[in-house]
């Protein structure tokens, strides 16, 4: 787990340069702050781990992803199974 935003973005960049992918993940005890969804999209992670839609803090993050997709319109790209290509 990374402590600061700068460290997070540096770790993502390092992973990409080494041929790895990155997964944006929340921490236990999360709030309804949905910034993690924006970071996942902005850093082109392609994957976000926030858990099931069982609690409002998780739903807030998925709702933000839907708002981002709506705002991007036809420019939004859904990777689908392609997001897993790095794991083959």
Secondary structure as UniProt FT lines:
FT   HELIX           5..17
FT   TURN            18..19
FT   STRAND          24..25
FT   TURN            28..29
FT   HELIX           35..42
FT   TURN            43..44
FT   STRAND          48..49
FT   TURN            53..54
FT   HELIX           56..72
FT   HELIX           73..75
FT   HELIX           80..87
//
